[in-house]
C-alpha cells in the first residue's frame, strides 16, 4: 500500500522544555539536538522528540478519566526494575495505580505526563 505520510517526530507540550529534554536525553541515551528557551529536542534511533513550552500547561491527572491524557510514550526496557529505578533517579515518579498487571509499568515524567515501560520482546 502506498504511503501518504511518514512520522517525522513527536512533539510534547510542557511547561519545562529544557527539563524534559534533559530527562529523556538521559533516560533514552539520546542527544539533545536543540535547546533554546521555549523549545528543546532530543534525537536518537532515527527519530526525534520535541518539547514545546505551553504557558499554563497542566499535565493529565493520572489515572483520573475526567482529565484524560492526550497520548503517552511506550518505551522498551530489558528490565522493569532497572528501568524504573533509572527513571526515578532522573526525576520520574511511579503512581500507585498500575493497570499493566506485570506487562508494563506506568511512570510520570518530571512534568506529570504518563509514559510506560514495556518489557522488550526477546
C-alpha positions as CSV (number, residue, x, y, z in Angstrom):
1,X,0.0,0.0,0.0
2,X,1.4,3.4,-0.9
3,X,2.1,5.8,2.0
4,X,0.7,9.3,2.2
5,X,2.9,10.4,5.1
6,X,5.6,9.3,7.4
7,X,6.3,10.2,11.0
8,X,8.8,13.0,11.3
9,X,8.9,13.4,15.0
10,X,6.7,13.6,18.2
11,X,6.2,16.9,20.0
12,X,5.2,17.1,23.6
13,X,3.6,20.1,25.3
14,X,5.2,21.1,28.6
15,X,5.9,23.9,31.0
16,X,9.6,22.9,31.1
17,X,11.1,22.1,27.6
18,X,14.7,22.1,28.9
19,X,13.9,19.9,31.9
20,X,12.1,17.3,29.8
21,X,14.8,17.2,27.1
22,X,17.3,16.6,29.9
23,X,15.2,13.8,31.4
24,X,14.5,12.0,28.1
25,X,18.1,12.5,26.9
26,X,19.5,10.8,30.0
27,X,16.8,8.1,30.1
28,X,16.9,7.2,26.4
29,X,20.6,7.9,25.9
30,X,19.7,10.3,23.1
31,X,21.4,13.6,22.2
32,X,19.9,17.0,23.0
33,X,19.9,18.4,19.5
34,X,18.2,21.7,20.3
35,X,17.6,23.6,23.5
36,X,16.6,27.3,23.3
37,X,14.0,28.9,25.6
38,X,10.6,27.7,24.6
39,X,11.6,24.6,22.7
40,X,14.0,21.6,23.1
41,X,14.6,18.4,21.2
42,X,16.2,15.0,21.7
43,X,17.2,12.8,18.8
44,X,18.2,9.1,18.6
45,X,17.2,5.8,17.0
46,X,16.3,7.7,13.8
47,X,13.6,10.0,15.2
48,X,13.2,13.0,17.5
49,X,11.0,14.1,20.4
50,X,10.4,17.8,20.7
51,X,9.3,19.7,23.8
52,X,7.4,22.9,23.4
53,X,6.5,25.4,26.1
54,X,2.8,25.9,26.7
55,X,2.1,28.7,29.2
56,X,-0.1,27.4,32.0
57,X,0.5,23.8,31.0
58,X,-1.3,21.3,33.2
59,X,-0.4,17.6,32.9
60,X,-3.1,15.0,32.9
61,X,-4.1,13.7,36.3
62,X,-3.3,10.0,36.1
63,X,-5.5,7.9,36.3
64,X,-8.3,10.5,36.5
65,X,-10.5,9.8,33.5
66,X,-12.1,13.2,34.0
67,X,-8.7,14.7,32.9
68,X,-7.8,12.4,30.0
69,X,-4.3,12.0,28.8
70,X,-3.7,13.2,25.3
71,X,-1.1,10.5,24.4
72,X,1.8,8.7,26.1
73,X,5.1,7.2,25.1
74,X,5.8,3.4,25.4
75,X,9.5,2.7,25.9
76,X,11.1,-0.7,25.7
77,X,13.3,-1.8,28.6
78,X,15.1,-5.1,29.2
79,X,14.5,-5.0,33.0
80,X,11.5,-3.2,34.7
81,X,13.3,-2.7,38.0
82,X,16.4,-1.2,36.4
83,X,14.4,1.0,34.0
84,X,12.1,2.2,36.7
85,X,15.0,2.9,39.1
86,X,16.8,4.9,36.5
87,X,13.7,6.9,35.5
88,X,13.0,7.7,39.2
89,X,16.6,8.7,39.7
90,X,16.2,11.2,36.9
91,X,13.0,12.7,38.3
92,X,10.1,10.4,37.3
93,X,7.6,9.2,39.8
94,X,5.6,5.9,40.0
95,X,1.8,6.4,40.6
96,X,0.0,3.9,42.8
97,X,-2.4,2.9,40.0
98,X,-0.7,0.3,37.7
99,X,-3.1,-1.2,35.2
100,X,-0.5,-3.3,33.4
101,X,-0.6,-6.5,35.6
102,X,3.1,-7.0,35.0
103,X,3.0,-6.3,31.3
104,X,4.1,-2.7,31.6
105,X,4.8,-0.1,34.3
106,X,3.3,3.4,34.2
107,X,5.6,6.3,35.3
108,X,5.1,10.0,35.3
109,X,7.9,12.2,33.8
110,X,9.0,15.2,35.8
111,X,6.1,17.3,34.4
112,X,3.5,14.7,35.3
113,X,3.0,13.3,31.7
114,X,2.5,9.5,31.8
115,X,4.8,7.1,30.0
116,X,5.1,3.3,30.0
117,X,8.0,1.0,30.4
118,X,7.3,-2.1,28.3
119,X,9.3,-5.3,28.5
120,X,11.4,-5.7,25.3
121,X,10.4,-8.9,23.5
122,X,13.1,-11.5,23.3
